[in-house]
Amino acid sequence: MSIEDTIREQIANHPVLLYMKGVPEMPQCGFSAKAVAALQSTGVPFAYVNILQAPSIREKLPSISAWPTFPQLFVGGELVGGSDIVADIAQKGELKPMLEKAVASKQAET
Ligand SMILES: N[C@@H](CCC(=O)N[C@@H](CS)C(=O)NCC(=O)O)C(=O)O
């Protein structure tokens, strides 16, 4: 499978997916830490990919998503954005319903 197919499969398989530096318990960049904090504030579980352990994904994803930096949050198969956008949406109270909706529609698929 090509790296592009791997990425597309990850995005399709996980209703809430964060490409980040490090892991949620120990982010390796302040921007990733900010996105994790916003996601954790919703209480909705999320999947993640540590791009520091996946250099080919780190290299390829920006051209697929048209987003140059990390973290990158995908919800329901669509790019939401980086840490600034995620924190902003969370602060407005919009992140939790967005995540819940994506999780529910993924569950309805099965
Ligand atoms: N304002 C951005 C900041 C993200 C950012 O600048 N990330 C840098 C440092 S972690 C990055 O991904 N650089 C490219 C790379 O490391 O591959 C956001 O909201 O996420």
The ligand as a Tripos MOL2 file, in Angstrom:
@<TRIPOS>MOLECULE
LIG
   20    19     1     0     0
SMALL
NO_CHARGES

@<TRIPOS>ATOM
      1 N1         -0.4480   27.8970   14.0550 N.3       1 LIG1
      2 C1         -0.1710   26.4900   13.7970 C.3       1 LIG1
      3 C2          1.1550   26.1370   14.3950 C.3       1 LIG1
      4 C3          1.6730   24.7740   14.0250 C.3       1 LIG1
      5 C4          3.1360   24.8040   13.6600 C.2       1 LIG1
      6 O1          3.7280   25.8690   13.4100 O.2       1 LIG1
      7 N2          3.7560   23.6060   13.6200 N.am      1 LIG1
      8 C5          5.1510   23.4920   13.2420 C.3       1 LIG1
      9 C6          5.9990   23.1770   14.4860 C.3       1 LIG1
     10 S1          5.3900   21.8020   15.4180 S.3       1 LIG1
     11 C7          5.2950   22.3980   12.1740 C.2       1 LIG1
     12 O2          4.4570   21.5270   12.0560 O.2       1 LIG1
     13 N3          6.3480   22.4500   11.3480 N.am      1 LIG1
     14 C8          6.5090   21.4940   10.2330 C.3       1 LIG1
     15 C9          7.0800   20.1830   10.6820 C.2       1 LIG1
     16 O3          7.6100   20.0920   11.7940 O.co2     1 LIG1
     17 O4          7.0190   19.1890    9.9010 O.co2     1 LIG1
     18 C10        -1.3320   25.6780   14.3620 C.2       1 LIG1
     19 O5         -2.3420   26.2820   14.6840 O.co2     1 LIG1
     20 O6         -1.2750   24.4450   14.4610 O.co2     1 LIG1
@<TRIPOS>BOND
     1     1     2 1
     2     2     3 1
     3     2    18 1
     4     3     4 1
     5     4     5 1
     6     5     6 2
     7     5     7 1
     8     7     8 1
     9     8     9 1
    10     8    11 1
    11     9    10 1
    12    11    12 2
    13    11    13 1
    14    13    14 1
    15    14    15 1
    16    15    16 2
    17    15    17 1
    18    18    19 2
    19    18    20 1
@<TRIPOS>SUBSTRUCTURE
     1 LIG1         1 GROUP 0 **** ****
